[in-house]
């Protein structure tokens, strides 16, 4: 528990974490507002074919905040400290305090999970409010089961960013890959037009937990199970690599 509290404290001390909070809390609402405004006329006329996606599209595309969170949680450990502090890396100090590398990773991943959960709840509140404000009585009902799926999607996405950063020791690669792939036209979506195997990629499967689109391939439970499996395997691989790695290299 002490290691977990220490990781929470470290995360909140990072300057970049407030950007993650700002984006995570309000980007989904902004996206949902733009989408609701664009569809409002069609929804009122009863001809919109995307009513079930309104609002939820913001939660699908607005995960950049937790991506930044997952990346920062790890990449900050490899930043070079000031000369007054010896010019080393934070990771050396962290592993001096927490001798077990597995417990260190677990505490850090738990901190990312808790903050991602809370951030998603805030995002849901702002997104639902924005959608209801634009569409009023025409706003779709936000089902609890789908919102739970969105929360899981955010947490799993943050942990994927976390695991990839553990492997790369650098935030640039996971940020670039995951931010681009969480945009409007994702790599997974393009691949799904070529092969059905793309539907088993983590982001594509994870979206099926709450995005009820016409091309949905999995049930919400199956989609969540597939994304969880990706996270679990990635975490195991990252833990093995981290355990064997010379942190000073």
Secondary structure as GFF3:
##gff-version 3
##sequence-region A 1 249
A	DSSP	alpha_helix	2	13	.	.	.	ID=ss1
A	DSSP	alpha_helix	17	45	.	.	.	ID=ss2
A	DSSP	three_ten_helix	51	53	.	.	.	ID=ss3
A	DSSP	alpha_helix	56	61	.	.	.	ID=ss4
A	DSSP	alpha_helix	64	75	.	.	.	ID=ss5
A	DSSP	three_ten_helix	76	78	.	.	.	ID=ss6
A	DSSP	three_ten_helix	83	85	.	.	.	ID=ss7
A	DSSP	alpha_helix	90	97	.	.	.	ID=ss8
A	DSSP	alpha_helix	101	135	.	.	.	ID=ss9
A	DSSP	three_ten_helix	136	138	.	.	.	ID=ss10
A	DSSP	alpha_helix	144	168	.	.	.	ID=ss11
A	DSSP	alpha_helix	171	181	.	.	.	ID=ss12
A	DSSP	alpha_helix	187	192	.	.	.	ID=ss13
A	DSSP	three_ten_helix	196	200	.	.	.	ID=ss14
A	DSSP	alpha_helix	202	207	.	.	.	ID=ss15
A	DSSP	alpha_helix	220	244	.	.	.	ID=ss16
###
